[in-house]
Amino acid sequence: MNQKDILKEKSFSFAIKAVALYKYLQEEKREFIISKQFLRSGTSVGANIREAKNAQSPKDFVHKLHIAQKECDESLYWLELMSATNYIGLQEYEKVACEASEILRIIKSSILTVKQKMK
C-alpha cells in the first residue's frame, strides 16, 4: 500500500471520528459551536486529500494537500480548545489528536516529496 492510500484511509478514519465526536458533543454536552467547527475541519482533511488524488498537475496536487494540511492543523486547534475547556477528556483528546498529528506528518512529507520531484 502506498503513502497516498494510507493517507486516504487514515483521513477517512479521522473524518468518522470527527463525526462521532461532533454527535457526542451535540447530544451529551450540548455544545454547538466548537463541535461544528471541528466537524468542518476534521471532515475537510479527507475531502481535500481526495481532491489531491485527482489533481490536474503536480502543482495542483501540492495546492490541495496544503489545504488539507491547514484543515488538519485547524482540527488540532479545536481539539486543544475542547480539551482545555473540558468538553472532552484528556484520554479522548490524546487519541484523536495523535491521529490528526500523524496525518499532518504524512501530508507534510507528501508535499515535500512532490516538491522535490518537481525540481
N, C-alpha and C positions, 0 to 999 in steps of 0.2 A: 504494500500500500504506500503510495507516495505522500509527500507532505501536504499537497493540496487536498487529497481525500481525507487525511487526518484532520486538517483544519476544517473542512466541510462538516465532518462528523462531530467534532468537538464543539463547533459553533452551534450546530443544531441541538446538541445535548444541552448546551448552555441556554439556548432560547427556551427549551422546555422547562428548565429550572427557573428561568425568569418568569414564565407564565405561572408556574406553580407558586412561586414566591409572591407574585402580584395577587393571585387569588387568596392566598393566606392573609396577606396584609389587608386586603379589602374586607374579607369576611370576618377574620378574627380580631384584627387590630383597628379596624375601621379607619385605616389610613388611605387617603385617596390621591394625594398629590405626589409625594416622593415615589410611591409604588408605581404610579403611571409613568413617571419619568424613567424609572428603572426598566419598566416593561418596554418602553420605546427604544431605549438604547440597547438593552440586552437582546432584543429580537432583531435589531438593525444590524448587529455584527454579522450574523449568518447571512442575512439578506444581501449585504454588500460583498461578502465573500462569494456568494453565488453569482452576483453580477460580475465580479472579477473573473470568475471562471469562464464567462462568456465575453470577455473583453475583446475589443476590436484590434488592439495593439498592445505591445508590452507597456507602453506609456499609460494607456487606459487601464491596464491591469494594476499597475502601481497606484494609480489615482484611486481606484476602487478599494484597494487594500488600505490606503491611507485613511479613507473614510471609515472603514471597518476598525482600524486602529484607534481612531478618535472615539468611535462609539464604544469600543471595549474599555478604553480608559475612562470614559464618562460613566459607564456601568460600575466601574470600580469606585468612582466618587460616590455614586448613590448608595452603594453597599456600605462604604465607610460611614456615610451620613446616617444610614438606617441603624448601623451598629452603635454609633456614638449617641444616638437618640433613643436607644433601647427598643427599637421596633423589631430588631432581630437580635438573637443571642450571639455570643462570640463563636460558638461552635458552627452555627449556620453561616455566619459571616466568613469564617475561615474556609469552610468547604466551598462556598460559591466564589469567593474572592480568589482562592487558589486556582480554580478552574479558569476564571477570567484572566488571571495573570499568565497562566500557561498559554492561553490562546493569544494573548498580547505578544508574548515572546515569539511564538510561531509566526505571527503576522509580520513582526519586525524583521525576523530572519528571512522570510519570503521576500519582503520588499528589498532588503539588501542583496539577496541573491539575484533577483531580476535586474536590479540596477547595475550590478557588476557585469552581468551578461550583456546589458545594453551598451556598455562602453566599448 
